[in-house]
Every structure is written in C-alpha cells, then in structure tokens.
C-alpha cells in the first residue's frame, strides 16, 4: 500500500507533541518517548523509587513504550502536560559480563534532592533535581553552562553510564577542567539536517530489519530522545530576480533530491519520536531557535534543562537562547538518539564580559565578526565561552543568537548566553505560551540557572577572561578567505589593494601591479557590462547567522528602500538573492513594506534554506563566468554568511566577504569591494548627484522602529502552524506505508548497509586479530578528512566505477555528501583522499596501497576487497593524533566496511577513538616513546593481537601483546576506556548492542 498524499494529520501529530517530549529524563540511562499522541490508559505512573532505579544491561530501551506528547507551539499552544510512563523490568542477563553490568547499576544516588516546583496559584509544575539542595559552595561558583552538564549527570546517575565520580568531577570543575578529564553527557534531544540525517535514518531502518529477522518486534526501533530533522541543505540558487524564484528553485530541488526526500518522508511516517520538517520551511538553526527549542523540558512531571547535539556545526546558535547545544558527528548523534551517553572532555570556560552598548548604525554582524576575531586570537578551541556583564541587557536575543551561531568560526564548542529576562521576552515574542514561560522561569530560578541583572551578581569562576565594550565595535566585514580576518569598513579599500599585492595566501592574490587596473568588457544579454578586480558578482542575503535577526534583515530592506527612492539600481549581472531562514522573515518584510524595495534591487526571495552560505549559489550567467575566466579577474562575493573559505561560495569568486545583510545590499549597489564608503559615492542618483553610503544607511532608531512595528508573535504562530501542513511538492511524494523500508537494490542513493548481516541473538564476544595484514601505514596527523569520503567523486575512483556500472552518467555523480545513504559508494570513497600519504607506497601520494600478498598497487577499496575475499583480517598502523579534525561518522563506518579490525596508533583524537569502538574496531596505543618506526615495523608483517576470549577478562586500558610473523612482539594499551565501551565491543558495535538489549526486554 502506498500513501499518495502525505497526510497533514501525521505532521500535525508530530508537531502537536512538542511540550512534553523526552530525553534521558528521570535518571534513567535510556529514555524512550513516542511522539504519537495516544498513551495506553492502562499505564500507571511509576513510583519515584522505580523511576530512579537504575538499569541492567538490558534496560537500554526500557522506556520505549512510553508515549509522551511533544511541545507544540504550532498547533494547540497549550501548557506542559504529563502522561504516564511504563517502566519495564529488564530481562535476565545471559552471561557473566552482563551480570557484572547489572550489579554495577544502582538506585540514583541523588534521589534525596528531588524537589517539587510549586506553581504560583497552587499545585506544582513537577519535580526536579535541585542543585541548591546539594549545599555545595563549589556549585555556586560554576559557570552556568557547566551547571547544565552537572544537572544532566545527577539526573542520569546510574553508577554505570554515569557515576557518582562523574558528578564529583563536574562539581570540582575549577580543579579538573585544566586536566582533560572525561565525563559522560546525555543531551535532551538531537537535531539533524538532511545531508547528515539520511545515514542516521538509514541505520534506524536497517536496525528494524535486523529486529524483524531475529523474530522480534521491529516497531521497538525508534529514537529514544526527540529527534528533529530539518531539510534545508539541498536548495540551490538556480533562479534569481524573479517573483517565481522560490517555486522554480524548489521544483529543481525536488527533481534532484526526490529519492532522498521520499526516504526521509518515509522515515517521518515510520518512526515515532522523529519530526521531519519538509523542504521550503527554513534553515534548521532558525527553526530550532524560533520553534523547536524548549529551554526547559517537562517530561512526565520531571523538569530539566533543554540541551541538544546536532549534526551541523552551527547547532551552537541555540546557545543564544540559553540552551546548551553544539555540533557532533553522525555516530555520536546516533548514539545519543539511542540513549547512549556521549564522552566529552570537561571543558574550560572563557568568561566574556560585555559592557556598554553598540553605537548608532553598528549591526549585530559587526559585533559577531569582532567577537570572532577576539576569541580566535585568544584561543578557545574545545572550550565553552560564556557571556556575561552589564552589556547583556543591551543586545537582543537575535543578536545573541548571531554571536552563538559563529562558535565554530571562533573555535569554541559553545558560545553560551544564560537565560535572563531578554530570553523570556523572546519566548513570548515567538509564541510560547504564558504558562510555559512561567514554568521555565520558575525552574531556572529554583535551580540557580537564571540570571537576574536586577539583583547582585555572585562572582563566577572562569578559566580565563575577555572583555569588550560594545561601543568600541565598528562597521566591518571579514575576508577575503577566512571568517576571522576582520576588516574595518573604513580600511576596506586599502586592505583590498594589499590583498591584490600580497603573495597568494589567506590575505593575498599576487596580482601584478600592471594587471590590477584591468577592465574586462563583455555583453550581458545585449547590454554593455564590465568587470574589474574586486567587482561583486554575487550578493547574497543568506545563512542562519543573520537571517534570524530582524534588525539586520529589516535594515537591508531600509537600505534598498532609500536606494530606490534616490534612483540607484544594482547592476543586472550581479547575482542577487535573498534566502530567509524561516517564513517569519517573509511576513515581517511584507508587513513593513520593504520586500518590494528589495525586489526592485534584485533581492527576490529564492528559497528557504542555506543556499549560498554552504556553496549552493548556483551557476553564474555564462557571459559573467566567461569574463572572469578569460581575463583572470579576482571577482568578489559578498554574503551574510558564516564561512568564506576559498572555493566554498563559488568556484569563480576568489574573494568572498562576510557582511551584514544591509552591507550586502550596499556593496551590491556599489558593484565593487574596491571602495572607500566614507569618501567615494556608491552611485549617481536620479537627480544627477552622487549618492554616498551615509545617504542610504539607516539609523539604529529607524531599524528599531521597523522591528517594533513589523515583528509580531502571530507571525511565528502562523508560520509554524503551516509547517505541520507540508507543501504541495512534499505532500505529493508517494512513499510506502510500511514500517519496514522497501530497499531498492538499484538505488545509488539509499542502500541497505550490511551492519547486521548474519546477526544472532547471542553477542559474538571479543575476538582477537590473527595474522592480519596491514592495509595502510600512516604517520602523524591523519585526519578524518583523509579517511572519510568527502567532496566530488573522482572520475577514475572505485566509487565512480560503481556508479558507471549502474548506468549513472558522470555529470550525475553528484558528491559523496549527497550519497551518504549508500554504503557501497561510501565504502569505496573511504581512504580515497588524493593527499593520502601511505608509507607502504614509499613516498607516493594518493588513495592507493600495496596488497602485501601479491605486491600489487591497488586502490584501498580494491585491496580491502581482496583481503576480505580471502578471509584475511586487516589493521591500520598510524602515528600521533589519528582521526583528528571534524568528527565524521564515515571515518569509522568506512574502515569497518573495508574489514579493518584494529587501528594501532601513537594517539587518537578523542571522538574518533570512541567512534571506532562504536563500530566494533579495536583502538590500540603504542606504549609511550614507541611507534611503528621505533619498533622497526614496516607494515609488511602479519599481526596477531592477543585479546582474552571472554569480555569479562578485559579491563579498560589494559595491556595486550601484539605479535608479528617476523618474530617481533610488543605491548599496546587497549583503548576501551569504559565498561560501556566493553559492552559495545562484546556486541561488535553500538547498534548491535542496542538491538540485543531491545529484544531481551
């Protein structure tokens, strides 16, 4: 049976279930909540003692039967509700190891601090774990961001996944944070976008098949914490300067991505506890800010702070709302979805004090670029940044979100703004109910997580301190190749000429002096046109960083309005676009009357998604492209985005500047970045007089007046009610109604992975590695970019061969990113980086290796295929910092699919080591002072790793012996760091572990 029309009822159900969704609540190690509305009336609320009772090895999913509705600020706008939850007794464990795990778990040690939160009018909101009730003076000095980690650890303390020692580590943050202490963290929910969300949904679908094959109920497989997936990464700017641009671009988006979208739509119907927001709705982080963010959860009467991890680096935008959130890799996200704790280093926290207020005409974008430069210089990688000070009351919530959004650009894990009165005002503006806001404020005040600047502030301890007087911020841009290379607007012309002169680098193009004044004349659709170095060819109002901020969006409209009134016009060969982060932006631009002026300047709305900011800028007009390439013009893009690395925005724009939306319009009007706005006119008005920057730039008061009169709560309500109805193209997608996915063997986008092939109910247990060949021998600093498939698919690669064999034309190869749901493509792209340095190749660089038995030089995938066909294990030798860089799930999934059983390295990047364990690969570290070279290992040996045959005999961090067929042997440290990781390894990975625990219920 097929559903030919996507039922709006299904989306309404998912949306309606918003207030009381779950995370790892009630101190359980795993919580499961269905977003379906109905809950069995026979379920009765368990006693608090049972709620707090810890779990055995089989309790990973024991709340799966819970049916708790989720926050709706889109449909019924009601206050939090409580439904019942059924706690089931875990099935008996089956071996000694699992009995050991079961006995380790115990009643929550902090049940004594469970406290009721009274309502002002009588009754109570629910119960919460009270930090003040611990009576520990160290807690009063903790940064607010660390208090969120502490509350999560206390609530989830089961003495297995989260122990009392972990709680103590966090309380003693001041002493522990400098020492790389690891702690577990269980976020309240998970956020996905479509590129990274597809493989996660593929894994869930595959797990259902495995459950079915093992004779169990496949419907038990659902995310155990609320999961929101927003489709926003696929729309491209193909059509511009047209009233029909949104529709035309969406049609092309659906043509290109129909298969992926249909799969995600199937997932939205098949899985409970998962909301899929259709294409054309907005950018994931703006939707998160305006709609999905809870700030405080109320799940079955248990109150706790909202927190989120997302598979997009700019998940940090929600930090501006006082919600702890940051980006993670796919495996970490899947682990969180399945109720598993994340391992993280207890971070240092940089205290950033704000004072004063912004000067007239200075924007939030100017502020965030200034903050980015300061923090990049200070050094905040791996740290939290927490903002405080008197200046906090002078910047809006949208301004805070802009600063939080760019945490990845300044290198921090989070840029956190604790909840205060401005947060509550924003919640009211965006349509959250009065009762919900009252509950949020009451909880945060009671748990010492609310900042009231009207009261004396107790000093908090930070790892280091920075300070900025907001009055010192001046108009600026960043570029031309990095987001932290800030350029004050008054210095832009001089900086541009320096860039032309400088040697090629982050601030240089090495254009010879005699060529710097070159003019490239061409015909643009019959109209004379010209380009010079610095000419703007792309002007894009884009990106979650800025389109969520009414002040800069309305500011852009005011610039366009003043320009129109003076008779200025953007040149037609400049590719202009406006891509709002949600439909709310369109509503207030229309209400203000400013959208028509933006349209007159070519800034028609082109779609609701990331667009130019992630490189989906579409093609330039052929005449413009030819003028650039034939004359070697250093053309410029000006965009209100967050990243401007060379080649990211567009292949033909070597100079890319980040700027506020009103500055994007101003530079589009000027037509060049080679201008001094203080001294040179941006154009000639209809009266024949020069028009200067100051003539079109709005005052702070003008912008504030536009925001006050045009941005209304009803806009948010109506926009997010509409999201629940989908759109015609989405609703017309035909998808199967079955709960099991019908895999298409001919699909080159979605493929059933082999993770559970031949899986049985009994865990396979640990297995050593016997007579393994070394498939790759690396030095230091092999990153996840070296390992993981990324970018375009090379025409001669194994992945290309696979696609061609299946009738895919080279022009339709698309990227590895778009094919993340096909393990066959991704396995072939693993270790396919053209910059790979493999010692087995004796200095040759590239994606190949030596097949040791024959001596042949083969692509890594082809060599791995031969080893697997012969039943031969393989390992990887590596140096220090193996797996550094961005966390990528396929950097662990890919090697597992290639048959790699172990990686022996000097050291591992923390998250990648955890990911290897999650995929069943053994991480081993050489003893200090040793490595492959010092031990005389060439990689041509065969390796046997002596692991105990019983998991109960393996201890975290124990020594193991590695023997070679040449007679050499050496000792390594096995990097299973926790009992939880041993449980994963006993099951050959996290996903099989969860399936077996589910079946045992």
N, C-alpha and C positions, 0 to 999 in steps of 0.2 A: 504494500500500500504506500502511496506517495501523497505527501501534503503539497497540493499545488499552490495553495495560498498560505503564506506564513501567518499564523493566527496572531492577531494583535493581543488576544487574550493571554497567550503564552508570555509575550513580552510584558503585558501588564502584571501578570502574576510575579514575574521576576522583579519588576520594578516595585510592586506593592510591598514586597518582602524586604524592606530596606532597614527599618529601625532596629530590629532586634536580631540582627544576624550575628553569627558566632565567630569566634576564633578559638584559640586554645584556652577557653574560659574554664571556670570552676576548677581550677587547679589540676585538671586532667592533663595528661601528656598528649592526648589526642582528643580533639573535639570534632564532632561532625554535625552539621546542620544542613537540612534540606531547605532550599528556598521555596519549595512548594508550600502552599498556604495551609493545607489541611494537616492536622496532627491528630493522631488517634485519640479519641476521647477516653479510651481505657487507660492511657498512660497517666501515671500519677507522679507528682513531684517527689523526687527522692529526698531523703533526709540530708541535712548538711554534712553529716559524717560520711554518708555514702558519696556525696558529691566530691568530697575532698579525699576519698580513699584513692590510693594510688593504684597503678596498674601492673599487671603481669605482662609477659612478653606478648600475650595475645590481645591486649587491650588497646592496641594502636587505633582501632576504629570503633571503639565501643559505643560512641555516641552517634553512630551512623543513622540510627533510627530516629534521632531527634528531628523534629520538624518545626523549625522556628522561623517566623517571617522576618524579612529583612527590611531595612529602613526604606520607607518611601517618602521622599519629598517631591514626588512627581504625580501621585495619584490621590491618595486619601488624606494626606497631610495630618496624620494622627500622631499621638504621642507614643512613646515606647509601650510595647505590650509584652506580657510574659506568657509563654506557653510552657508546657511540661516537657521534661526530658527523661528518657528511659535509660538508666544505666544498667547494662547487662553484665552479668558475671562472666569473666573471661573463661574460655575453655581450658581444660587442664593442659599444661605444657607437656612436651613429649620427650624431652631429653634433659640431661643434667644441666647443660648450659642455660636452657630456658628456665629451669627451676631456680638456677642461681639468679637470673634476672628477676624472676618473680619475688624472690625473698629480699632482693635489694630494695624493691619498691615498698613504700610505707605511706601511712597517712600523712597528709600535708602537715609539715611541722609548724606551719604558721596559722593553723585554724583558729588559734586563740585571738588573732587580731581581726577576724571577720566582724564587720561593724555594719549596722543598719544606717542608711542615709535617709533621714526624715524629710518629708515634704512639708513645705510651709503651712499648708492647710490641713495637715493631718495625714496619717499613713506614712509610707516610705517609698522611695524610688526603688530600693533594692539593697543588696549587701555589697560590701567592697572590702578588700584587704587594706587596712589602714596603716599607712606608713607612720603617722604620728604615734600610733599605738605601740610601736617598737621602742619608743623612748630612747632613741639612739642619737646623740647630738651630731654624729657624723652625717646623718641624713639631711639635717637642716642646712648643711654647707654644700650639699651636692648640687651640681648644675641640674636644671630642670630636665634636660634631655637624658641624663643618667638616671633620674628618678623613674622615667618610663621603663628603662631596662630593669631597674630594681623591682618595680611592681610586677612586671611580667614574670620575673624569676620567682618571686614569692608566690604568685598565684599558681604557677605551674610546677611548684616544687614537689617532686615525687621521689626524690633521692635516687633516681636512675637517670632520666634525661636531664633533670635539673635537680641539683643537690643543695643542701644547706651550705656547703662550702662555696658553691657558686654565688649564693645570695651574699655570703660574707665578703667574697671578692668584690662584689659591686658596692656594698656598703663602704668598704675600705678603698674606694676608688682613688682617693687622693694619693695613697701609697702605692697602689697596684698599677695605675694607668701608665706609668713610665716603663713598665717591665713586660710588655707583650703578653699579658695574662689573657688566656682564652676563657670565654664564657658562652653558654648557650642562650639563644634568644628565640622566642616563638612569637612571630608577628601575628597581629589580629586578622590580617587579610592579605590577599595577593592581587596585584594589578598587572595586566598583560596588554600588549598591543599586538596587532595581527601578525607581524613578521615573527616575533618571538613566541607568540601564543600558539601558532599552528603546531609546532612539535610537542608542546605540552598537551594539547588536546589529542594529538596522535597517540601519545603514550597512554593517556587515560582510556582511549578507545581500545588500544591493544591490551590493556590490563583487563578490560571487560571480556575480551575474547578468551584470555587465559583463564579467568574465573569460570567462564562457561565450559571450556574444555575440561576443567577439573571437576565439573559436576556441581558447582556452587552457583549461588545467585549473583549473576553479573551486575544486577542493579545495585549491589552494595558499593560498586566503584563510583564514587562521586568525590569531588573536592571536599576536604574536611574543614576548610575555612572558606569564607566568602571569596569568590574569585570574580573579578570584573575584567572583561576583555573588550577594549575599545578599538574598533577598526579605523585606523587613521593614517597608516603609513603607506597606503597604496595609491592615493590620488596624485596625479601629476598635472602640471600646468601646461596642458596642450593648447587650450583655447583661452584667449585673454581678450580684454577690451570689447566685451560683448555682454548684453543682458542675459544671453543664453549660456554663458560660460559654465555656470555651476552644473547645469543639466548635461551639457556636452561633455564636460570632463568626467562626470560621474558615469555616463554611458561608456566612455573609453575605459574607465577604471573597472567597471563590471566585465567588459569584454576581456580584459587582460587577466582578471583575477577570479573569474566565475567559479572555477573549480575550488580554489581556496576558500572563497566566501561560502559556497554551498557546504563545504565541510564544517566551517565554523558555525554555520546556521544549524546544521545537524546537531552539533555539539550543544548549542544553546537549548535545543529541544530535548536532547537525550540525557543531559546531566542536570541534576539539581544542584543548588548552591553555586551556580555559574550564571552570570549575566553577560550576554554579548550585546554590545551597543553597535548598531549597524553602521555601515559607511555613510558618510554625509552628515554625521551627528556632531562631530567636533574632534578636538585634539584630546588625547587621553588624559593629559595632566590638567587641562582646564575643566574637563568633565569631572575629574576627581575632586578638584577644588570646589566647584560650584554645586556638585550633586552627590558624589559618592562618599566624600569624607564625612565620617561620623563624629570625630573629635572624642566622644566617649561612647562606648558600646553599653547597651543594656541587654544582656542575653539571659533570658530566663531568670531575671531578677539579680543577675550578677553584673556589677558595674566595673568597667576597666577602660583604660585609655585606648583609643584607636591607634593602630600602628600598621604599617604596610611596607612590603617589599615588592618591587616591580621589575619587570624585565626590560626596563628602559632607564637609562642613566638619569633622566630628568624627573624621575619619580620624586626627587627631592623638593619639587615645587610645593607639595603638600605640607612641607615643614613650615611654610609661611602661615598655615592655619593652626599651628601647634600640634600637628600630627607627625609623629616620628616616622619618616619614610625615606628609603633610598633604593638605588638600583642594585640588582643582583643578576647572576647568570641563570640560565634555564634550569640547571639541575637544582640549585638552591631554591628556586621558585617552586619547582615541582615538589621538592622535599617539604617546603612549607605548606603547599597545598595538601599534602598527605599527612599533615600533622607532626612532621618531624622538626626537631629544633635545629636552628642554624648555629654553626660555630662561628664566633666572631671574637676579635681581639678587643678587650675593654679599651675604648678609645680615650685619648687625651681630648680635652675640650678647650678650645680657644674662646676666651671671652671677648666679644667685640662690642665696645661701648659706643653708642650713638648719642650725639648731643646736638643742640641747635635745630635749625630747620633749613630746608632747601631754599635757595634764592629764587626770585621770580624768573620763570622761563626755563628752569632746570627740571629735567624729567627723571622718572624712575630709572630709565635706561642709562642715563648719565651716571646715576648713583650706582647701579649694579656693575657697570664697567669699571668704576673707580674702586668699588669693593673687591672686584675680581682681581684687579691689579695688585691691590694691597695684600690680599690673602695669598696670592700666588707668590709674591715676594717673601711673605712671612714664612710660608711652608706649612701647609695644612693637610697634606696627603694622609689619608687614613684617620683623620681626626674629625670630631664634631666641631662646628662653630656655633656658638650660642650668642644671640644678640640681646643686648640689654641697654639700659640708660634712659635718660630723660627724653632723648630724641625719638624714642619708640612711639611716643604719643603723637608725633608729627608726621609719621608716614602711614599711609593707608595699608589695609590688608593686601590689596592688589600689589602695592609697591613691595611689601614683604615677600609675597609670592614670587615676584620678579627676581629678587635677590636670592631666595632659596632655590629657585629653578636652576641658577647657574652654578650650583655647588660643584658639579663635575668640572666646570671650566676653571674654578679656583682650586680644585683638587680635593675638597673635603667630602667626607661621607655624607654629612648633613650640614645645612645652614639653618639652624633652628630658631624659631620665634615662639617663646612660650605664650600660652593663651592669656589674653587680658581683655579689657573692655572692647577694644577695637575688633578683636576676634568675634566677640559676641554680636557686635553691631553687624559684622559681615554675615554671620549666620542668619540674622534676621533679614538682611537685605536679600539673601539668596533663597529665602522662602522656608527655612527651617522653622518648625512650629515653636510657639512660645513655651510650651511645656518641655519640649526637647531642650531648648536653650537653658531653661531653668534647671533641668536635670544636669546638664553639662557644667554649668557654673557651680551648682551645689556640690557636685562630686569633686571637681578640681579644687575648690576651696577647702573642702574637708580633708583632702589628701595632700594638701600643700603643693599643688601643681598649678595654681592660678597666681598670676602677677597682678597686684593692685597697686598702681603707681600713686594712688592717693594715700597709701599707707607707707610707713617707714620700711625701707628695704633692708633685709638682712644680707650681709655680705656673703656671696658665694665664692667658693674657691674654683679657680680655673687653672689649666695647665700653663697658659700664657695669656697675654692681654694685648689688645689693639684698641685704638680709639679713633673716631672720625667725627669731626664737626661737620654736620650736613651743610653748613653754609660754605664750606670750602669746596664743595662739589661744583664742577663747571661743565658746560656742554662739551660732549666729546663723542668720538667714535672709537672703534677698535679695528685694527688690521695692519697690513692688508692680508695677513695669512694666519694670525692667531688671535683668539678672543681676549687674551690678557695683554696684548700690545696696544694699550690705550693711547689715543692721540687727542689732546685738547683741540676743540674746533678751531680756535684761533691760530693753532700751529699746523693745521692740516695741509695747507699749500706747501709750506716749507718741508714738512715731513714727506709729502708725496715726491717732491723733487729729490730729496735724499734717497728715497727708495729707488727712483729711476737710476740714480748714480751708483748706489751701492752694489757690491757683488751679489750674485744670486744667493738668497738666503731668506730668512723669515722677514727681513726688512729690506730686501733688495731684489732688483730685476736686471741690473747690469745692462741698461740700455745706453748705447754710445751717445755722447753729447750731440753729435751731428744728426742723430736719428730721433732725438727727443721731441722735436717740433714737427715731426712727420704728420701729414694730413692725408687720410685715406678717403677719397671721394667715391661715392657709389650711388646707384639709383635704387631707392626704396619704393617699389611699386609705382614707378614713374615719377617719383618726387626726388629732387636732389637731396643728398644726405652726405654727411661726413663723420668720420671718427678720428680721434686723436688718442694718444696715450692718456689714460685716465677717463676716457669717455664712459659714461654709465650706459650699459646695455641691458641690465636687469635691475629693476627697482621693485622690491617685494616686501609688502607688509605681511609678515608670516611669523609662525613659531609660537609655541605655548609661552615662551618667555615674556612676550609683550602683548599678544592678542587677548590675554585675560585681564588686561589692565585698562579700564575705561578712560583714565586720564590721558594716556598716550594715544589710544585709538580715536577718541574724540578730538584730541589735539591734532592728529593727522587730518581729520575732517575739517578742522578750522583753518589749517594751512591751505588745504585745497580750496576752501571757500574764498579766502582772501585772494588767492592767486586768480581764481576765476573772475572775481569782481574787478581785478586790476588788468585782466586781459591776458594773463600768462597761460601758456599751454605746454604740457610735456610733449617732447618730440615723439612722433609716432613710431619710430624704430626702437624706442626703449621698451623692453618687455616689462610692463607694469602688471602687478597682481595684488589682490587682497584676499587672504585666506584666513577668516576668523577661526578662533578656537572653539566657538560654540555659536549656536543660533541666537544667543542673548546679544552678542555684539551686533548682529544684523538688526535686531529690534531697536537697540538704542541709537544706532546710526540713522535708521529710518525715522525714529521719533524726533531726533534732533534736527532732521532735515539736511544732514551733512553728507549722506551717502550719494545724493545726486551730484554734489560737487566732486566727490572722489571719482564718480563715474566719468564726469567731464574731463578729468585728468588721466583717465585710463585705468583707474584702480577699481575696476569692477570686481565683484566677488567671484572667485574662480572655484571655490570648493571649501569644504570644512575638513582640514587635515593638515599634516605637517608641511607638505609641498616643498617650497624652495629650501627651507631650513635643512632638510635631510637630502637635498640634491635632486628632488623631484621637480626640477624647474622647467622641464620640457625643452624642446629644441628652440634655438633662436631662429629668426627668419633667415632663410638661405642667403639673402643678399648681405645681411649683417655678418653672418658667420664667415662668408667668403671675404668680406672686407677685413675682418680680424686676422684670419689665417694668411691671406695673401700678402698682407702688409706687416705681419708680426706685431700687431697692436696689443699693448697691455691694456685690455679692456677691464672695466670695473663693474662689479655688482654691489649694490647697497641693499641690505636686508635687515629686518628687525629680528634676526635670529640669534642663536647662541653659539654657533660654530662656523668658522670661516676658513677652515684648512684648505690649502690649495687643492683644487680638483674636486672638492666636495660640492660646492654650489653649482658649478657648471664647468665643463672641460675648457671652455673658451674664455672664462673670466679668471685671469691670473691674480687680479686684485679684488679682494672681497672684504667689504667693510660692514661691521655690525653697527647699527644705529637705531635710534628710537623711531617709531612709525612717523612722527611729524618730520624728522630729519630725512627719512626715506623719500617723502614727498618733496622736500626742499631740494635734495640732491637730484631727484628726477627732473624737477623744474630747471635746475642749473645745467643738467646734462653732463656734468663732469665732477670728479672729485678734486680736480686741479683748480681750486678756487679758494679765495680768502673771503669768507662771508662778511667779514667786517668792512672790507674795502671794495670788493667787486660786486657788481649787480648780478642778480640771478636771471635777469631778463629785462625786456623792454615792455612797458605797459601799453594799453590801448591808447593812452594819451601821448605816447611817444617818449615818456620819461623813463629813466632807469628805475627798476624795482629792486630793492635790496632785501636781504634776509630779514632784517628787523621789521620790514613792512608787512611780511606775511606771518611772522611768528606770533602766536597767541600768548597773552599774559597768563600767569597762574590763575588769576581771578576769572578770566574768560573760560578757561578749562574747567575750573571748579563749578562754575555756574552751569555749564553744559552737562557735567556729570550729575549735579544735583537735580536738574530738571528732566534728565533723559534716562537715567538708570533706575528702574523701578522693580520691586520684588515680584510683581506679577509676570514680568518678563522671564524670570528664572522659572517660575512655576509652569507657565505655559510651554516653555521650551522643553523642559524635562518631562512634562506630560506627553508631548509629541514624540519624544524618543521612544516611548513604550509602544508606539504605533508603527514603528519602522518607516520605510518609504516604499514607493511602488516597485522600484527595481529589486529591493531586498525581499519584499513580500511575494514577488513573482518567482523567486528562486524555488525550484522544486527539490525537496530533499526527502529521503526515506523517513518513515515514521518509526522505524525500529530503534530499539535501544542499543543494538549491536550495529556497528558500521559495516556497510557492504563495500569492502575494499575492491577497487578496480585494478586488476593486475596490469592494465595498460596505462595507468596514470603515471605521469612523470613528475607530479607534484605531491601527491599523497600516496604513501606506500606503507603497508603493514610491516613494522620492524620485527626482527627475529628475537627480541629480548626474552621471550618466554617459550621458545621452541623446545619441545620435549620436557617441559617443566613438570615436576611431580610434587605431591604434597610434602614429602619429606625434604628438608633442606639438604642440599648436596654436601654441606660441610666444607671445611677447608681442604684445599688440595695444594700440595707443593708444586713446584715447577720443575720438570725433569727434562734434561738435555735440550734446553731451549736455545734457539738461535737468536742472535742479536740482530734485530731488523734495522735499527738506527743507533748510531753512536754520536752523541752530541757533546758540545762544550757547554759553556755557561750561557745563561740568559736566553734560553729558548722560551719564547713567549707563546701565549695562546694564539696569537696571530700566525705564528709559524705552524702550529699544529692544526688549527681549526679551518674548515673551508670558509673562504670569505672572498668577496669581490666577484669579478666576472669569471666565467668558465673558459679556460684557455682552449683553443680550438684543437690542440693535439693531446689533451689530457684524457685520462681514463673516463672522467665524467662526460666529456664531450663524445667520446666513442659510444658510451652507453646511450646517450640521447640520440645520436645519429642512427644507431641501430634500431631505435624505436620510432623513427620517422620524424624526429624533431629537426627542423631547419636551423642552421647556425644562427640566423637572425632571431630565432625564438628561444635561444638557450636561456635567456634571462640570467639572473645571478644566483650564486649559491644561497644568498639570503632568501630569495623567493622560493627556493626549493628545499627549505629546511624540513618540510614534512615528508621528504623522500629519503630514507636511509641509504638507498642504493647510490644516489647521487652524492650524498654527504660522505659516505664511507670512501668513495672514490676521490673526494676532494680533501680528505684528511692527509696531512703532511704533503700537500700539493703546492706549498708556497715556493715561488721561484727563487726566493732568497734563502732557502734552507741550506745550512752548512752541516753536512753529514761526514764524519771522519772516515767512514768506510769508502768514500769517494775520493779520498786523498786530495782534497783541495777543490774539487769541482763543486760548484754551487748549483742547486736545483732540486726538484722534487723526486729524486731517484735514490736508489740504494743498490747494494750488491746482494744478490741472492747467494748466500755463502756456499751451499752445496755445489752449485754449478759455476760460480764466479761471474754470472751474467749481471749486467747492469740493467735494472728494470725500474719502472715507476714503483713507488712504495706500495700502492694498492696491488699491483700485479705480483710483486714479490710476496706480499702477505697472502694473496690467494693461493700461491704455490705452497707456501708453508702449511696453510690450513688444509689444503687438499691432501697433503702428505701426513696429516695428523701431527704436525710438529708445532710445539709451543714457541712463542717469541717473547723477547723482552726488549726494553729500551734502556740504553746507558745514557746518562746525562750528567752535566756539571751542576753548578750552583743556580739557584733561582729558577728551577724548571717550572714552567707554567705561569710565569709572571705575566703581567698585563691584565687586560679586561677579562672578567670571568666569562667563559664561553662553554656552554654545555657540550657542544660537539667536540671540544678539545679532549673530553673524556669519553663521550659516546663513540666517537670515531675510532680511537685506538682499540676500544673494546671490540667493535665490529671487525677490526682488522685482525683480531686474535691475540693482541698483546696481553700477557698475563701479569707482567710486573714492570715497574719502572725503578731503576736503581740510580739515584742521583745524589749529589752532594747536599742539596737542599731543595725544598719545594716552596712555591708560592702557596700560602695557607689555604685559600679556597680551592685551588686546583687539586691539591692533595686530597681534600675532602671529596671533591667530585670524582676522583679516581676510585676512592673507596666506594662511593655510591654506585659506581658502575662495575664493581667487583674486581678491580685491578689492584694488585698489591703494591703500595709505595714503600720502597726501602731506601734508607740513607746510609751512605758510606760512613764509617767511623770518622770523627774529627781528624783532620790532617790527611785523610786518604781520599783518593778518587781513582777513576779508571786508569789515568796515566801513571800515577804513583805506584799502582799495583801491577803495572805492566799489562793491562788488559787492552787488547786491540779491537775487540768486537767480533773477531773471527772464531772465538771459542764457543763451546756449548756450555750452558749454565744450568745447574741444578740448585734449587732453593729448598732447603730442608725446613719445612713448616710442620709442626705437630699435626697429626691426623684428626685430633679432636679439638674443637673450638674451645672447650673448657680448659685446655692446656696452653692456650695462647694468652699472653698478657699484653695490655697496651704498652708499646715501647720496648718490648723485649728484644734481645739479640737473637739473630738467626745466622746460620752458616750458609754461605754460597760457595759451591764447588764448581770447578770447570773441568773440561775433559783434558786439559793440558797439565793437570795435577795441582794447579793453584787453588787455594781456598782463602776466603776472607770472611770477616764478620760484618754484618749490617744490622742496623736498627730497623725493625719493622714498624712503620708509621701508622699503625692503628692506634689512635690516641685516646679512645674512649670505649667503654663497654658497648655503647650503642653502635659504634663502627664495627666492632667484632660481630654484633648481631647481623649487620648488613653483609659482612663478608661471609658469614656462615650460610647466608642465603644467596650468595653471588650477586648482591646489589640491593639497593633500597627498594626498587619496585617489586622484585620477587618477595622480599621480606614482608612488605605491606600486604600483598595478595595472600600469603600464607596465614598471616595474622587474622585477616578478614575471614577466611574460610573457617578458621578454628573457633570463631565466635559461637 
